[in-house]
Amino acid sequence: MTDTKSGSTTPTGAPLRVGLIGYGLAGSVFHAPLITAAEGLVLDTVVTSDPERQKQARAEFPGVRLASAPDDLWTRAGELDLIVIASPNRTHVPLATAALKAGLPVVVDKPVAGTAAEARELAALADERGLLLSVFQNRRWDSDFLTLRKLLAEGELGDVWRFESRFERWRPQPGSGWRESGDPAEIGGLLYDLGSHLVDQALVLFGPVVSVYAETDVRRAGAETDDDTFIALTHANGVRSHLHASATAAQLGPRFRVLGSRAGYAKYGLDPQEAALREGKRPDGPGWGLEPESHWGHVGAGESPQTGGGRPEPTLPGDYPAYYAAIAGALLKGGRNPVTALEAAAALDVLEAARRSARDAVAVTL
């Protein structure tokens, strides 16, 4: 096998060996199944110090090697071709730095870092070492998002004026994990969790942002970090994005409502892939990413989809496997990095501005 770490090909056709750090929700539900479903990748090692998670990994992926600490990977870096970091947010920067310095390409779950400056420092280190650094923004491959991109590419909505996007939940009792910790070092809260997806999607669709206004609240008794967040973006092209992330929504709004000069698109309900992964289904199974016709969105003008107005718009299949297929293509064939660290840094610019806006109750110009 030739050197795959700089993106050259492997004439032997041997799969790239992946070390996965973290086997909580992100590692076990998302990354491990998607890695094993990708042609050209093999899950070689799972890193977790939790005995129950080690047992789970062994049961779900027989033959996988186990390690208790990331340092175990650096000592045998020559036996691996890619590191995937699915551990808590506060560990992303130090682990990505260590992996890159060990000469290994890296995939990091979102958010790649706590600040845009840290993300750009990681990107510079990866460039210096000639290594891939990619950020797992899987919701670019949500079924509804792919459908919306198709509608925009075909001009179905005309000139878009307003983009509304929501990740809303009804979870009136706070959880106990690091994501809901009030310690700033944990980089928890909805702004940086679901907000990372919302902002990334808005930037992909409508480009750079010139102004940010945000409201972040702690609504639930006992909660330590934001659980109800709103972000208003003004894009350089004039589109306005209104983004909602909430754990306190007793009535759920539309996932998307997009208003244009010709028509609008409204879509309720979430992409089915996360639920399928949580149920233990695998991405290489039949019907992956499909949703029933009853969940399709509607396109129309002057009509309410809730009362049957507008025409149903078939939802394209969701395609989370496309992310790791692209990673394999980037490493084996010199293909494009599906999500660069600089793209993630641009989203972090917006999230940092949103945090300042909410703190100071002002709009922030970028």
N, C-alpha and C positions, 0 to 999 in steps of 0.2 A: 504493500500500500504506500502510495506517495503521500506527501504532506498535505493533509486535508485542512489543516488549521489556517492556512492562508487562502483557502478557497480553491485549490487545485483538485484535479479529478483523481479517482481511485480506480485504476485499470482492473484491479482484481474484483471489483464490485462488492467488496466487503462493506457491511454497514458501519456507519459511524457509531462509536460507543459513547453513550450519554451518561453522565453523572448527574443525578437529581438531588438537590439539597432541599430538604423539607418534605414532609409527607402528611401535612395537615390537609385542610380543605383544598387549597390550590394544588398541592403536589399530588394528592391521591385522586381527586375528582377530575381535575383538568389535565395537568401535565403528563402524568404517567400514562393514562389511556391514549392521549393524543400522540405522544412519542412512539408508543408501541404500534400505533396504527399507521405511522408514516413510513413509506418505503424509503429505505436508505438509512434508517435510524434503528438502534436497538437500545433498550434500557439496560445499562450495564450495572449501575450502582445506585442505591438509594441511601441517602444520609439522613438519619434521624436517631436521636438518643433515646427516644421513647420505646420501651420494649413492646408495648401493645401495637404501636405503629410499625415496628420492625416485623412483628408477627403478621400484621395485615399485609404489608408489602410482599412478604414471602408467599403468603397464601394467594394473593392476586396475581403475582408475577413470579412463578416458580423459576428458580435458577438465578434470580437477580442477586447480586452481591449487596451486602449491607455494610454500612460504616456508621460509626457513632459520632463522628465530628468531621467537618469539612477539611481539616488538615490531613485527614487520611487520603483525600483525593490529590492534594498537592504533592504528596510523597510519591505518587505513582501517576503523575500527569502524562507520562508517555504512553500509558495504557488507555487513555481517554481522548475523545475528539471534540467533546462539547460539554459544557457545564450549564445546567438549568437551575436557576435560583428561585425557589418557591417558598422561602422562609419568611419570617416576619419582616415588615418594611424596614425596621431600623437596621437590619443586617444586609440590606441590598448593596449599599455602596462598599462596605468593607469586603464582602464576599466577592463581588464583581471585580474589585481591585485585585484581590489575591488571585483569582482565577486568571485574569488577564496577565498578571505578572508571572504566573506559572506557564504561560504560553498557550492558554486554552480559550477558544471562542466561548461566548457567553450569551445565554438568553436570561433576561431578568423579568420577573413578573412586575406588573405595574403597581404603584409608581416606581420607576427605576431609582428614584432618589427623593430626598425631602426637599431639595431645592434645584432650580434650573442650573445654578452654577455647578453643583455636584454632578449633574447629568452631563454637562458639557466637559467637565474634567474627565469623566469616564470615557466619553466619546474621543477625547484627545488621546487618552492612554491607549484605547483600542486602535486608533489610527497609527499611533507611534509604533505599536507592536504588529501592525498588519493583521489584526484579528477582527472577526465579526463580533459586534455587540448589538443585540436586538432586544426589543421590549415586547412582552407578551400583551398586546392589546387585542384580545380575542374577539371583542365585540365589533370589530371592523367586519367580521364574518357572521354576524347575526343575520337571520333570515330577513327581518324587517329592514335592516340597514342596507342589505344588498338590494332589496326591492326598491327602496327609496333612491339609491344611487342609479338604478336602472331608469326610474321615472325621470330623474333630473337629466340624465344623459340623453333621453329621448325627447326632452322638452315638453313633457306632458303637463307640467304645472305652470309653464311660462317662466317669468322672472320671479324668483322666490323673494318674498318680502319678510316673512317671519317663520322661524323654525322653533317649534316647541318639542322638547324631549324630556321624558320622565323615567326615572327609576324610583318608583314609589312602593313602599311596603307598609304593612300594618304589624308592627312589632312593639306593642306598648310596654313591654318589660325589657329593660336593658340587658344585654349579655354580659359575660364576664371575661371575655378574651381580650387580647391586646388591641384588637381593632376598636374597642370601645374604651380604651384607657385614656385618661386625661393627661398622661405624661407626654409632652410634646416630642420626646425622643422616639416614641413609638410610631409617630406619623399615622395616627388613627383618625377616626371620624369619617363622616360621609363625604366631606369635601374632597379628601384625597383618595377615598375608596371608590364609590360610584361616580364621584365627580371626575375622576381620571378618565373614565369611559365617556361620560357625557361631553366633556371638553374635547377629547380626542376626536370623537365622531363629528362634532361641529367644525373643527378645524379641517378635517378631511373633506367635508362637504363644501365648506364655504370660505376656507382660507384664513389668512391672518386676521387678528383682532386688534382694534385700535382703542377700545374702551371696555372696561369691566366694572360692573356693579354687582354686589352680592349681599345676601342676608344669610347669616348662619345662626341657628338657635339650638339651645339645649332644652328640649321640651319635657322629657320624661323624668319623673322623680328618680333620683339616684344616678342618672346618666352623667358622664364625665366629659363627653365631647359632643360635637355637633351631630344632631340626629334629624335635623330638618333644615335643608339648605336650598337656596335659590340663587342662580347666577344669570345675569343678563349681559350678553355680549353684543357689541357692535362690531361687525366685520368691516374690513377695509372696502369691500364691494357694496356696502350698504345693507346687507342682510342683518337682521337682528335675531339672535338666538336666545331663547328663554329656557333654562335648564333647571330641572327640579330633581333633588335627591332627598328622599324622606323615609324614615322608619315609623312615621307617625300619621300616615295617610289612612284615615278610616274609610275613605272612598277613593278608589284609584282612578286617576285620570288617564287619558290616552297615552300610550307609549310614545307615539309621534302625532303631531298635528302640524302640517306644513302648508303654509298659505302662499299662493302665488298669483300672478296676474291673470292666469288662465283657469286654474283649478286648484283645489286643495287635496291633500292626502291625510287621512286619519286612520290610525291603526291602534287597536287595543291589544293588550296581552303581551307576554314576553316570548322571545325566541325559545323554542323547546329544547335546545341542546343541553343547557345546564341541568334541567330537570332530568333529562335522559341519562346524563353522566352520573348524577347523584343516585339514580336508580340502578346503576351498575351496567347500563347498556354501553356498547362499544361503537366507536365511530365507523367501523368497517361493516356494520350490520345493515340490513336492508331498510330503506326508507329513512336513512339518517337525515335529520334536519328538516323534515317535512312537517308542516302543520295542517290541521284540518281546514276545509273550506270555510267552516263557521268562524274561524279566527282571522280570515283575510281582512285586509283594510279596504277602504273605499276611496275612490277618486271622484270628485265632482265639484260643482259650484253652486252655492246658495242652497245646499241641502244638508241634512243631518244624517250621518251614517247610522246613528243610533235608532233612527226611525226608518231605516232602509233606503235612504237617499244615496245617490251616487252609484257608480258601477263598482262591483267587487274587483279588487286587484289581486290576482293570484300571488301569494307570497313565495318568493324564490326559496329553494332549500338553503338552510343555514349550513355553513361550511367551516367550522373550526379546524378540521384537519388540514385546510389549505395553509394555515400558518406554518405548521411544522414541515409540510411538503415544501414550502418556500425556503425554510431554513436549510433543509437537506439540499435543495437546489442551489442555494447560495454557497454552501460549503463544498459540494461535490462538483458543481458545474459553473461556478462563478456567477450565479444568478443574483437577482436584486435582493437586498435585505428587506423583508416585508415591513418592518417597523424600526426605524433608526433611533438611536439615542438622541439625536438632534431634534427629531420630531417630538419625542417625549419631552425634551427640554422646552420646546415651544409651548406644549400643554402645561408644563409646570410654571412657565412665566405667567400664564393665565390664572392658574390656581393660586400662586403667590399673590397676584394682584387681587384676586377674589378675597383672600384672607385679609389683606390690608383694607379693602373696601368695606368688608363686614365689620372690622374692628373700628374703623374711623367714620363709618356711615357716609362715605363719599364714593363717587365714581373715580376709577383709576385709569389714567391714560397710559397706553403702552407705546 
